[in-house]
Amino acid sequence: MTLRLSREKINYLSRLILDSLFENDQVEFLDDSNEIRLVIVKSIEEEISLYNVIDKKAIEKIQSQKKSIEEGSREWEILYRKYYNEEIQKLGKLVE
């Protein structure tokens, strides 16, 4: 379930976010718009990377079970969601 976005899509999203910020009268820009867009791109890439790490951890937990669990089965899906959510919750506790 690794999340992948092409460079093109990430750039498109960064432009949408930047345009949205430009439309907000409460936002004031202190840097060049392209510099800001590049920071947005980096943030998106870091977020994707983080969720991919969480995905791998959840899959590793399933694969470490004594009983072999077939990927795509109902049991696999339930365990994946459980372990994925556990990793997300751990991350939230680290941030707090």
Secondary structure, DSSP 4 states (H G I P E B T S, - for coil): ------HHHHHHHHHHHHHHHHH-TT----S-HHHHHHHHHHHHHHHHHHHHHHHHHHHHHHHTSSS---TTSHHHHHHHHHHHHHHHHHHHHHH-
